[in-house]
Amino acid sequence: TKSMVALKKKFYLGVEGGATKSTAILVDETNRLLGKRRGKALNYHYLGKSETKRNMASLLNPLLKKARGATLYTVFGLAGLDTPKDKKIYTKIARSLLPKGSVLRAVNDTKTALELRCPREKNRILVISGTGSSVYGENGKTSAKSVGWGVLLGDEGSGYDIGTKILKAAMCSFDGRGKKTILESLVLKRIGVKTMEDTVPTFHKNLRQTQNMKRYVASFANLLDEAIMNNDRVAMEIRQETIEALTQGISAVTKKLTIADKEFCLGYVGSVWKTPGMRQKFENEAKKQYPKVCFSKNDDPSVWGAVLLAKKLE
């Protein structure tokens, strides 16, 4: 019967939940794309469990309708999953939304991204530099993480970190504590004020009105692009500090995994890598320290890594 045929179908649902947005894709056994959705953030540490569940339901429900009657294999890659407690909470939320009988796995989003960037290598490291930052690695048996502990405890090399430095550099340029920089005028333009005195109250007003402080501060990070294109010295210093912070993260991970002198694959995720010169200078620095490193050229959306892991759940 038709219902028996439908039950034999296998669908794979990949979900990527970052600090500011989420993505989900549904594919069949031949990797044919059946549906794609974009949604809001899924980090319960910032949103709370109830809002996280609402956002997740809004993201998934249209895709779950398309998967009705099939065996569903699902992997969630989530930015806020760092501990066994996090895993338990996310799994409970997801199970409440997925059909009965679904096969589910929840992991940190670094794992799904790494699966896509370096799918065949045993020794592999992922460097995330978007709104937040993180360095995650595997050597086949064990895993290790550095950086990525949130804005207060350690998000060096992130868009938030860069945004903070840009804002402070603009203020230092204005009040004489630092070098003159084009970032001063760029910040004025971005905030929409005419004088730096007006920047302070307007900035804090915007902060109060935004639902995501981390995302708002990180939104200033792309001002670095124009400043670097204008050969601004302060902007180039911020870029170099970002490279050094992420390189330190790699150093910590390679030591934990004992792969510093071995071949390993290095992959990237995050909008900060689009900054002019960032990736090339970072690779030059990494190559000096790790002569056997190779760099992933796959820049596809990381949510496809969740699908690859979902296919391993069978």
PAZA-30220 format. One record per residue: x, y negated, z negated of N, C-alpha, C in turn; residue in one letter. Coordinates in steps of 0.001 Angstrom, whole numbers, plus 524288, in hexadecimal, padded with zeros to 5 digits. Atoms other than C-alpha are relative to their C-alpha. Layout:
BEGIN
XYZXYZXYZa/...
***
This chain:
BEGIN
8034B804AD80000800008000080000803697FB2980000t/7FD12804E27FFF3803E07F1DB8012D802487FEC77FAAEk/7FE178012B8053B805117F08E7F270804C38034B7FEA1s/7FB817FC958011880E5F7FC287F1BD804D47FE1E802E5m/7FB9A802157FCFB816CF7F6467FC6F802347FB2B7FD4Ev/7FE56804CF802968171A7E9497F53D803308012A7FB21a/7FD427FEAA804C781B907EFE17E8B480599801B980112l/7FAC67FE137FEAF827487F56A7EFCB803AF7FB98801A1k/7FCB8804657FE6F82C227E80A7F3EB8036F7FE3C7FB82k/7FC6B8021F803E6837BC7E2577ECDA8013E7FA6080179k/7FEC08057B7FF3B839267D3B37EB878040A7FE517FBF8f/7FBC8801D580368844727CC3B7E58C7FF5A7FA257FF2Ay/800D9805798016D842B47BF777DE4E804E27FDE97FD4Bl/7FB72802898025984E707B6CF7DB887FE7A7FAA87FDF4g/80161804FC8026D84D177AB4E7D23C804EA7FD637FDE9v/7FB9A8030E801ED856FC7A0A47CF717FDD57FB667FCF1e/802008043B8033E853EF797A07C4168046A7FCBE7FDCEg/7FBCF8036C801BA85D4178C3B7C23E7FE2D7FC277FBE5g/80129803E68040585DA5780BA7B8FC7FC187FBEC801DDa/80373804167FDF4855B97780E7C2177FBD080204803B9t/803D27FDF07FC4284E8D780BB7CBDE80063805F08003Fk/7FFFC7FA527FF7184B5278EB87CF7E7FE83801818058Ds/801357FDF47FAD484A24796F07DBC67FEB4805C67FF83t/8014F7FA747FFEB843EA7A4197DE817FF18801B48059Ea/800F27FDDA7FACE843F67AC9B7EAAD7FE46805AF7FF83i/8020F7FAAF7FFD483CD57B9297EDE7801678026580542l/7FE877FD5E7FB278421C7C2D17F7EA7FE2D805AD7FFD1v/8014F7FA727FFCB83ECA7D0877FC93804F8803388007Cd/7FB7A7FC7D7FFDD847BE7DC397FE4C803CF7FEC280466e/7FC9F801637FB9E84D1F7D6C880B12802407FA7F7FF6At/7FE468055C801148504D7C986804C37FCD47FBE6802EFn/80375803CE7FD77845347C32A80C3E7FDB37FC687FBD1r/801DF803D2803CD841817B6BA805287FA0E7FFBC8002Bl/805B0800038005D833647B7B2800867FDEB7FAFA7FD94l/801B7804DA8026D832ED7AB227F8D0804657FD647FD03g/7FC1380302802DD83AF87A05F7F2A57FD477FB947FD24k/8025F804188032A83779796F57E7CA8042A7FCD77FD27r/7FCB4803568034083DDA78B7C7E0F97FCBB7FE007FB78r/802F2801B68048383A23787547D35E8033A7FCE57FC29g/7FD7A803118041783DC27806C7C6D3803ED8034E7FCF5k/7FC017FD698033184865783C97BCFA7FDA38046C7FCC2a/801C87FB878031584795790857B53880350800C47FB1Bl/7FC927FF8480490850CB78DAD7A9EC7FCE47FEFC7FB00n/8035980093804A3849257904579D6F802A57FCFB7FB9Ay/7FD3F802FD8040D853C4789DE7951B7FE747FA3F80031h/8018B805747FF5C84FA677CB079AA67FA177FF6080038y/8058F800827FEF38417B77F6B79E307FC8B802627FBCFl/8034F7FCEB8037983CC6788CC793BF7FDB08049280300g/801E87FB327FD80836BB79610796727FB057FF2080323k/80513800C27FD68829237914E79A15800937FD5E80549s/7FF50802C07FB0182D77787AF7A48F8032380352803D3e/7FCFB7FC807FCA4837677916D7A9BC7FC65803FF8028Dt/803B17FC2C7FDE882C8879B657AB557FC777FD8A80418k/8035E802B47FC31823C17917F7B235802EE7FF148051Cr/7FCE4800F67FB4C82EA578DC57BB948010C8050A802FCn/7FEE47FAFD7FD8A831D479C007BE1E7FB2380221802C4m/804E47FE2F7FDA28239979F597C0C07FED57FD0980507a/800EE8033C7FB5F8223F794017CA4A803A18019680477s/7FC237FE697FC1882E897988C7D14B7FEA48054A80261l/800727FA8C7FE4F82B257A6FE7D2187FAA98019B8020Dl/8053B7FDF57FED781C667A86E7D3497FEC5800A0805D2n/8011E7FF407FA6681B4A7A5FA7E20E80305804968025Fp/7FCEA7FBA77FE018262E7AFDA7E4857FE02805347FDEEl/801FD7FB2780250820717B9E97DB3D7FB09801CB802BFl/804A87FE8D7FCFD813C37B9787E30580193802F4804EBk/7FE247FD637FB4381B717BD567EF238023E805617FED7k/7FD977FB0B8017A821E07C8737E7A87FC1E803C97FD90a/804047FCD180296815117CDF87E2847FFD58057D8025Cr/800597FA957FE42814B57DCC97E33C805378028A80128g/7FAD07FDDD7FEDA8234F7DE6A7E59B8030D800DF7FAF4a/7FC577FF808045E82DFB7E30D7DC88803AD7FB5C80042t/7FD11804E57FFFA834E77D68C7D891804F48006E7FCBAl/7FAF380031802B2843437D59B7D50E801987FA457FFA5y/7FF2A805A1800D8846957C8787CF14804D97FEF97FCB9t/7FB97801D980320852EF7C1CE7CA647FF867FA187FF59v/7FFF78058B8014D852D37B4AD7C38D805927FE5F7FEC1f/7FB048026C8015A85F597ACB67C3AC7FEE07FACD7FD71g/801D38047D8030A85D997A28B7B904804767FD157FD5Dl/7FBCD8033A8022D8663D7973E7B4C380012800197FA11a/800418002F805B786197798057A6AB800978053F7FD53g/7FF787FACC8024C8644F7A6807A49D805BA800FE7FEAAl/7FA927FF6A801B3870C97A76979C94800BD803FB7FBA5d/7FF9A7FC848047986DBB7B076791347FBF5804648006Bt/803FB7FBDD80014866527BD3378E777FA967FDF17FE8Ep/804FD802558017485BC07B4DD788287FD7E7FD55804B8k/801FB8028C7FB4785A6D7ACC1794927FDBF80410803BEd/801A97FBDB7FC6A8595D7B93B79C967FAB38023A7FE55k/804E07FDDD8021384E867BE66793C77FB767FC46800F3k/80420803EC7FF4D846C47B1B6794837FE6F7FF83805BDi/80131800857FA6F847D77B0497A3467FD4C804DF8021Ey/8025B7FB167FE2F844977BEA17A5807FA49800507FE58t/805617FFE6801F88385D7BD6779D1E7FC897FC4F8032Ck/80305803BF7FCE8833E27B1467A4847FEF68022B80575i/800877FDFD7FAAF836627B7897B1BF7FC49804A78003Ca/8035F7FB588001082FBC7C45C7AE177FA447FE8F7FF7Er/80572801A9800AD823837BCF47AA387FD9C7FE198051Cs/801D98020C7FB008228B7B7CC7B82D8003E803FC8046Cl/7FF407FC3B7FBCD827267C3437C0737FC07804737FFA5l/8039A7FB888001381E5D7CEAA7C47180236804827FCC3p/7FE467FB65802EA81ED27DAE77BC13802E9803AF803A7k/7FCE97FC6A7FCCF828E87E48E7C0D2804827FD61802D4g/7FBA4802C37FD7C832217D9F57C5CD8051D801647FD3Es/7FAC97FF2080229840957DCA17C3F9802A37FAB07FF91v/7FE348055880106846C37D0AB7BDD2805657FFF27FD79l/7FB028010B802948543F7CBD17BA4B800C67FA1F7FFC0r/7FEE380594800AE857B07BE677B4D3805C47FF5A7FEAFa/7FA68800E9800C3865BB7B9707B5A4801077FA2980055v/7FE68805667FF3886CF87AC987B525800967FEEF805D6n/7FFDE8012D7FA6486C7B7A5947C239805768004D80257d/7FAB97FF547FDE187B357A67A7C36A800A78056D80255t/7FF7C7FA9E7FE1F879D77B5277C55C7FD72800B480555k/802937FF8C7FAEE870337B3EA7D088803147FD0F8042Ft/7FCEF803097FC3D8785A7A9667D71580501802DA80171a/7FB227FD2F7FF08884BE7B17D7D5A87FF18804BD8037Bl/8014E7FB767FCC587E1A7BD4B7DBAB7FFA67FE78805BDe/8007B801DF7FAA087B5B7B5347E7D2805357FE2080229l/7FB1D8024B7FE1E888607AE247E8AF804428041F800EDr/7FBD37FC0C7FFAC891317B9F67E6677FDA7805747FF24c/802EF7FB29800E1888D37C63A7E86280349804F87FFE3p/7FCF37FB257FF81893B67CFF87EB28804CD800397FC71r/7FB3E8001E8031A89F137CBA97E29E7FEFB8019E7FA52e/800617FE7F8057C8A1557D1A17D531801627FB647FC81k/7FE518049A802F98A8BA7C5D47CFF97FDB47FB258029Cn/802AD804697FD8E8A0827B9C87D22D7FE8A7FBE27FBEDr/8011F804718037F89E2C7AC557CC4A7FC7B7FC1E802D9i/8037D803FD7FDEB893657A26D7CE6A800C27FAF37FCFDl/7FF7E80521802718951D793E97CBD27FB387FCBF8016Ev/804B88031E7FF358886A78C757CA25801137FA567FE79i/7FF878058D80131888A177DB17CAF17FB7D7FD278029Es/804A0802CE7FE3887B2B777E07CC827FE6C7FC3F7FBB4g/801AB8032180479872F7770F57C2598030A801A27FB2Bt/7FCAE7FDC580419879D6779F67B8B5804B3802A78026Eg/7FB667FD4A7FDF888669781B47B9E8800D8805137FD09s/7FEB77FB0F8028588B5478F537B6E3803F1802E480357s/7FC6C7FC7F7FD4089616798E17BA727FEFE805797FDE8v/8015C7FAAD80185892767A7467BA6680307803D780361y/7FCFF7FC347FD0B89A857B30A7BE5D7FF058059B7FE62g/800787FA65800FA89A5B7C1E67BF4F804C1802C68023Ae/7FBBF7FCC77FDE18A4F87CC177C10F7FE3A8059B800ECn/802257FAD07FF0C89BF57D77B7C3A37FDD4802817FB1Bg/801AB7FD93804EC89AE47DBCC7B5857FDF37FBF57FC1Ck/8016C803EC803DE89A0C7CF797AD777FF047FAB8802A0t/801138053F7FE0A895947C1787AF1B801FB7FBFF7FC14s/7FE25804358036489A197B47A7A9937FDD17FADB801F7a/802208051F7FEAF894FE7A6AB7A935803107FBB77FD4Ak/7FD998049D8025389AD6799527A6D17FCE77FB47801D5s/80308804BD7FEDC894C778BC17A6AC7FA278016E8001Cv/8058E7FEF27FF688861C78A727A84C7FD0A800A27FAF4g/8029A7FF7D8051788203788A279A2D7FC457FB887FEE4w/803A180451800BA8790877D1279C71802CF7FACD7FF99g/7FDA7805357FF9B87B4376E7079CE7802F57FE6A7FB16v/7FD6880199804DC87F2976D1C78E958048E8039B7FE97l/7FC117FC34801AE887557797178CFB803EA8017680441l/7FC127FEDD7FC0488E2E77A7979A0F7FDCB800E380563g/801A27FFAE7FA89889B7777807A7F1803E67FD0E8036Dd/7FBF7802CF7FD0C896A57721E7ACE67FFFD801BB805B9e/7FFDF7FEBF7FA70897A9771557BB997FAA78003A80288g/8055F7FFDE7FDEF888F07700F7BD5B7FE687FAB980235s/8022F804EA7FE2A880A6765C67C40C7FEB57FC687FB78g/8011C8031D804B187C70761527B686805057FD837FDFEy/7FAF5801F3801DA88AAB75FE97B27A801F57FB9780384d/7FE57803F77FC3B88DCF7584A7BED97FC997FB1F7FF7Ei/803938046580095881B474FCC7BD47801467FCBA7FB36g/7FE8C802BB804CD885A374C757AF60804F37FCCD800CCt/7FB10802BD7FF1789361748DE7B3AD7FF4D7FB59803A2k/8010D804507FC6788E3A7406B7BEBE7FD767FB727FD11i/802AE80419802F98852F738EF7B5A1803C37FD387FC48l/7FC3B802558039B89004736D67ABB38042B7FCE5802EEk/7FC1B802CB7FCE0899B8732F47B64C7FDD87FAC4801D8a/80281804DB7FE4C89005728D17BB387FFE77FC017FB94a/8002A8038A8047B88E8B723087AD9B805757FE0E7FE9Am/7FA92801898012889D49723157AB63802067FC258040Bc/7FE88803A77FBDD89F2A71C4F7B86E7FDB67FA9F7FEE7s/802C0804DF8011B8955A712067B454802497FD147FB50f/7FE70802CC804C889A3170F1F7A68B805EE7FF9E7FF35d/7FA59800CD800238A8B870FDF7A96C80328804457FD59g/7FD127FBC98028E8AC4671C7A7A266802B280397803E4r/7FDD97FC6F7FC1C8AF3D723A17AF0A8011E7FD5E80527g/7FEBB802067FAC98B342722207BD2D7FB0B7FE46802D0k/8044F801A97FCB18AA9F71ADC7C6967FEC580464803E2k/8019D7FBBB7FC958A2B8724937CE8F7FAFB7FEA2802D6t/804C0800C87FCEF898717246C7D9327FB57802AA7FD6Ei/804377FD4D802C8890B172D677D0407FC937FC277FD03l/80304803FF802CD88C78721287C8E67FB747FE1380353e/8041E801FD7FC8E884EC71BC17D47F7FC4E80461801B9s/8034E7FB9B7FE68880017293F7D8637FC168016E7FBBCl/803887FEE68045787A3D72B7D7CAE07FBC27FBD27FFB2v/803D7804437FFFB873AC71E297CB3F7FBC6800FF80421l/803A67FF0F7FBB286D86721857D8477FC79804A27FED9k/8030D7FB4C8011C8693372F117D3E67FBDB7FF007FBCCr/803B58011380439862CE72A257C7697FC057FBDC801A2i/8039C803E57FDF985CCE71EB47CEBA7FFED7FAF17FCEEg/7FF8A804E8802E2861D17132C7C6E3804447FCAF80283v/7FC47803927FD9986A01707417CA4C804EB7FF317FCC2k/7FB7D800D9803628730B706477BE7D800DF804B57FC7Dt/7FEC57FB9F80368879F07100E7B5C47FD547FF747FAAFm/802DE800C0804EB87356709EA7A9F17FA928027A80051e/805307FDB87FF3F8666F70E727AFAF80031805F480063d/7FF727FA607FF5986BD471C187B1C17FE7D803017FB12t/800BF7FD1E804E486B5B720107A36C7FA3F800D77FEB3v/805837FF108014985CE071DB97A07F7FD128030F8042Dp/802BA7FD427FBC18587F722897ADE280177805C38000Ct/7FE397FA8E8002C860C272ED37ACEB7FD3B803027FBA8f/8027B7FD528046785B3D7322F79F8C7FA1380069800B3h/805947FFA67FEC784D7572F2A7A41F7FF018049E803ABk/8007A7FBA07FC5984F5B738B67AF5C800BD8053A7FD38n/7FF0E7FB38802FD854B2742CE7A5EA7FB2A8019D7FCF4l/804B17FED48031984895741BC79D657FB97802078036Br/8044F7FE957FC8483FAF743497A910800E380536802CBq/7FEEE7FB297FD2A8468574EEB7AF317FEDA804BF7FCA3t/8010C7FB14802C8842D375CC97AB91804EA803507FF99q/7FB3F7FCE17FFFB850947619D7ADEF804B87FC5D7FFE4n/7FB9E80393800AE85BA7759557A868804D6801EB802EEm/7FB687FDC67FD7786620762857AD987FFD77FF18805E6k/8008F800BA7FA5F860E8761B77BB5F8009F7FA428017Dr/7FFA4805907FEC885FBF752DA7BAED805AA7FE277FFF3y/7FA7F8018E8004F86DD1750EA7B6898030F8026480489v/7FD447FD5D7FBB78727D75AE07C0947FED47FD8B8054Aa/8016C8025C7FAFD86B75753537CB4A803CC7FBAB8019Es/7FC16804007FEC287648749147CA75804F58026880259f/7FB2E7FD6E7FE3E8808D753377CE3F801157FF19805C4a/7FF098009B7FA6087E807516C7DCD9801FF7FA9180170n/7FD89805157FEF5883167433C7DB91805DE800A2800CFl/7FA717FEEE7FF5C8908C749557DB0E8017080074805C6l/7FEED7FF327FA7088F6E74C9E7E97F8016B7FAE3802BDd/7FF10805057FD6788E6173E987EE3C804E17FD587FDE1e/7FB62802718025A898B2739F07E4A6805048027080217a/7FB5D7FD537FDEE8A2667443C7E964800DC7FE85805B6i/7FF8D801897FA8189F7F740C87F7918024A7FA8580081m/7FDBF80540800188A384732EC7F3C78054F7FFE67FD3An/7FAD47FF74802748B0387380F7EDCB800477FD827FA93n/8001D80221805428AC1E733D67E03380348803677FC5Ad/7FC537FD0C803428B6D6737CA7D6A57FD4A8029F7FB60r/802BB7FDCA804888ADCF739F27CB047FCC1804BD801A4v/803227FB9E7FE098A4DC742BA7D31180375804BF80113a/7FC757FBA47FEE28B06A74AE27D78980221802697FAFFm/7FE4F7FDEF805178B4D574C2C7C95C7FBC6803787FDA3e/804527FCD7801FB8A763751327C5947FFBC80532802F8i/7FFE67FB2D7FCE58A80B75AF57D0BD8044F8039E7FE1Fr/7FBA17FCD2801CC8B55375FA57CC087FEEE8024D7FA97q/801627FE03805338B078760EF7BE017FC1B8047F8006Ce/803D57FBDB7FF228A52C769317C30E802BB804FE801CCt/7FD017FB867FE0C8AE8C7721F7CA6980312802927FB95i/7FCE37FDE8804588B733773A57BE657FC95802DC7FC0Ae/803857FD7E803C58AB9A776E97B5957FE4180553801F2a/801CC7FB097FDD58A6C2781897BEB580484803DD8009El/7FB617FC9E7FFA88B483786C57C0C980142802507FAA9t/7FF427FDF98054B8B5CE7880D7B2047FC358046F7FEE1q/803E27FBE5800AB8A95D7900A7B22D801A980503802A1g/7FE137FB657FD358AF24799317BC5780478802837FD04i/7FB907FE01802FF8BB8779A7B7B4417FE28803497FB64s/8020D7FD29804838B3AE79EA77A8557FDA080536801A5a/802A27FB3B7FE3B8ABC47A8A37B01B803EA804058020Av/7FC287FC467FDF38B7647AEA67B73080327802857FBA3t/7FD247FDCE8047A8BE6E7B0797AA3D7FCBA804247FD3Fk/803717FC448029A8B2AB7B7287A4147FF678050480327k/800C27FB7A7FC988B1497C02F7AFC9805248027D801BBl/7FAB47FE447FE6D8C0187C2097B19180074800B5805EBt/7FFB07FFC07FA468BF2E7BF097C01E8030E7FB708024Bi/7FD3D804A87FE218C7B87B2D87C0F2803FA801458043Aa/7FC057FE8D7FC228D2227BA227C8B17FDF3803F3803F5d/802597FC487FC608C88B7C2767D07F7FCC47FD2F80420k/8036A802377FC0B8C04F7C05A7DC837FA8C7FF3E7FDB6e/8056F800CC8018D8B30F7BA4A7D9B37FD607FC24803ADf/80328803637FCA78A8177B3987E10E7FDDF7FB7E7FCC4c/801EE804A5802B08A4187A5C37DD567FB967FDA38032Fl/80489802377FD60896907A09B7E0A27FE257FB097FD65g/801C98051B801DE88F9E7939B7DEF97FA107FF9D80003y/805898017C8000F8822F78EAD7DB477FFA87FA717FDDBv/800EF805258023B87D74780CB7D931801167FB84803B5g/7FFB08048C7FC8C87BE87738A7DFA3805157FCF37FF7Fs/7FB2C802F8800D18888676DF97D9E1804298018B803FFv/7FC117FE357FC32890557761D7E3A07FF9F7FD1D80530w/8008E803107FB3488B1E76D437EE63802E97FACB7FFAFk/7FD05804D4800AB892F2761DC7E8BA804BC800098039Ft/7FB9F8001F7FC5489D0F75D8A7F2EA80528801A77FD76p/7FAE27FE3E801C88A9DB764D67F0E87FFF6803A17FB56g/8003B7FCFA804DE8A52976C157E4C580190805B8800D9m/7FF177FA5F7FF3A8A51E779E87EA09805828011B801F1r/7FACC7FF137FDCE8B1A7778D47F1E7804407FF2D7FBE9q/7FC188010B8040B8B95F772DB7E6C07FFC48042C7FBBBk/8009C7FBE6803E68B3D677CE97DD5B8028C80513801E8f/7FDB77FB357FDDA8B7C0788197E65F805F27FFA980038e/7FA54800B57FFF48C56C7827A7E7D48024B800FC7FA9Cn/7FE367FF4C805608C6C87821C7D9097FF96805B47FE53e/800C67FA848016A8C14178FCD7D7548040880380802A4a/7FC447FCCF7FD0E8CA4D7953A7E1CD805797FFB47FD9Ck/7FAEC80097802968D62678FCC7DAA780065803927FB45k/7FFFB7FCF5804D28D257796A77CE107FEFF805CA800E8q/801807FA907FF008CCB77A30D7D414800E18013D805CCy/7FEAE7FF1E7FA7B8D3A77A6957E0DB7FCB580431802AAp/802F17FBAA7FDAB8CB307B2B57E2DE7FA1F7FEEA80050k/805918013F7FFDE8BE1F7ABA77E1F17FE127FF79805A3v/80286800F97FAF68B4D77ABD57ED9A7FAE17FD277FEE2c/8048680361800EF8A97B7A2617EF377FB52801C98033Bf/804D07FE787FD5789B8B7A6277F2867FE497FBB3803BDs/801F6803C07FC208960F79FAC7FEA97FA0C8001980044k/805B27FF8E80004888057A35E7FB907FDA17FB967FCC1n/8028980459802BA88025797447F81C7FA11800728002Bd/805A67FF397FFEB8728D79D377F9567FDB47FEFB7FA95d/80281800DC8051B868B079A277EE84800C2804AA7FC5Cp/7FEA77FBE1803B886C1B7A1D87E23F7FB83803B07FED2s/8047C7FCAC8011B85E527A7337E11B8005980527802FAv/7FF577FB1C7FD13862307B13C7EB6980345803E67FCEBw/7FD107FC7C8036986B997B6BE7E15A7FC62802F37FC5Fg/803DF7FD688034C85FDF7B9C57D8CE7FD538046480308a/802527FBEB7FCBA85A067C1667E42C803BD804A180084v/7FC247FBC77FF99866A37C92E7E5E180013803417FB0Cl/8001D7FD25804EE866587CCBC7D7717FAD9802F17FF59l/8051A7FD6180053857D97D0027D850800158051D8030Ba/7FFB77FB487FCCF85B017D9DD7E2E88032B8044E7FD62k/7FCF47FC28802EE864577E0847D9747FCED802577FB70k/803267FE268045E8595E7E2D47CFAB7FD508052C80125l/802C47FB267FE8C853BD7EE637D73B802A9804CB7FD8Ce/
***
